[in-house]
Amino acid sequence: MKPVKLRDAHQKFKDFLKEKKHSGSTIVAYGKDIEQLVSFLEELSKNHIHEVTKEDIEAFLAKLTKEGYTPKSISRKINSTRTFYRFLKVNEYVTDDPSLLVAHPRYQLATPRILTPTEYRALRDAARNDPRMFSIIELLLQTGIRIGELAELKLSDLNKETMKIRPYEKHDERTVPLNKRVLEALSKYLELRPKTKDEHVYVTKSGKPFLVRNIRTSMERYFRLAEIKDAKVNDLRHTFVAHHLKQGVSLVLLSKILGHKRLSTTERYLEYVGERGKETSNLSDL
């Protein structure tokens, strides 16, 4: 074992995540979670990471509960801590992993918000005069890709009837079909896209990449304009899944398009779609 101080361990972990080319959002999320843990451990006068016990981690989680963190948020903190400890153990900074002895809190998964046809048509109408956001809405709605994947799209990823989704966080590369609606929306946007050397499909007026946080803000604006309540960007992905399951699209095919690692993730939506149509491998427009 190579004794290492808490702050040094935290920094080495962040450097490791960067070296492994994790997304910026993942590095920030893990970094903040472990920063919270380290700050709490310092309050307990812990100096080195190998001094930390299961009881210390449980005390940290108890403090978060008292501060109003939800069971889901606390569960995420545990996952971050376990990832941190896997790194520590592989690099021989610790011999034991106390995070494995800490139980996850139980919580109910939230029911996915599925937009009705009236809602997503209203969303389209609200963005009709904004080619960039209109194409983003169509792309998210008609392909079910993640917002982070959309933000990372490059011009070279777009083909005649498909697009390549590059490896994102821990998700593998895959090919996603593009329907007529998406192709038309993309074509109109690309005609007006600012001239820039940047290869990202979606850029700002100054030619810089259109970042995830800015895409979210713009989407929230259009949800408000369309008077769609309690909706978020990821609900377009939920809507894509629910629509195609209802149409009878094969679970295996849909799971592959969505980039789900487990078929059970796709199956979870079945309870929200009611009666399924006859099984098919054809995707339909929304």
Phi, psi and omega in degrees: 000141179248101182305135180219141180288156184305308183296322179294320179297318179298314181294317179298323179295315179296320178297321179298316180298321178293318179298324180278003176060041172291158181294157179302321182293324178293316180297318179295314182297310179297318181301315180293319180298314182286330174300316178299315181297312181298317179299319179294317181296325177295327176295334178273005180067031173275135182252321183243150185295329182289349179279347187284135182246170175302319181296326178294316180293320179295324178294322177298314181292325178296322178296318179297319178299316180297328181278358175099009177294141180283158176305324179295317179295320180293322177299321177295322178297322178296317179299319178297318181296320179293322176297318177301313182290329175298317177299314182298320183288317179301323181269008174062033174274341174220158175255333180243154179241094182292341181294334180289342181271355182265127183276145174287142174289150178277140175207155181272129176294136181293144176293128181297139178277114181250120182289142175281161176305322179298320181291312183286338172289322177295324178296316176302312182299321181296328183259010186305325183265012179236088186307322180294308181290327178298317180290326177296316179299314180297318182296315180293320184286321187268348181238339180074015180287162180281153181299323178295324178292321178298316181297332182268358180302135175250157180303324181289349179278345183270127177243187185299315183228006181218169170220150179267129174259116182289160176306131184227122186053244181254017182264139183284163175294146178206167177248133184239131179288148178245128179269179185300319181301314181294315182299319179294316180295319178296317181301315180294320179292315184296333176295328184256357183301133179305140178287121183205155177283343181295135184271355179297140178298313184257119182229165177277178178298332179272003177087009178271157178303139177278104189285157182307313183297326179285327175295317179300313181300316179295320179295319179300322178298316182286331173298319179294315180299325180276359180057042176260117186266150174056038180243147178230169182305316184296345179291341174291324176293316177302319183294319177302312181298309183299317181301312185285330174295319179297326180283355177092010180298137182308132178301319182296314179298314182297318179299321180293316180296320182285341183078026176287135179285329182238138178297330181298332178295320178287319182299333182303332182284344186302325182290349182256359186252353180072217184288135179267147175281180179296137185300136182213163175249010181263129176272138180250156178290150172261000000 
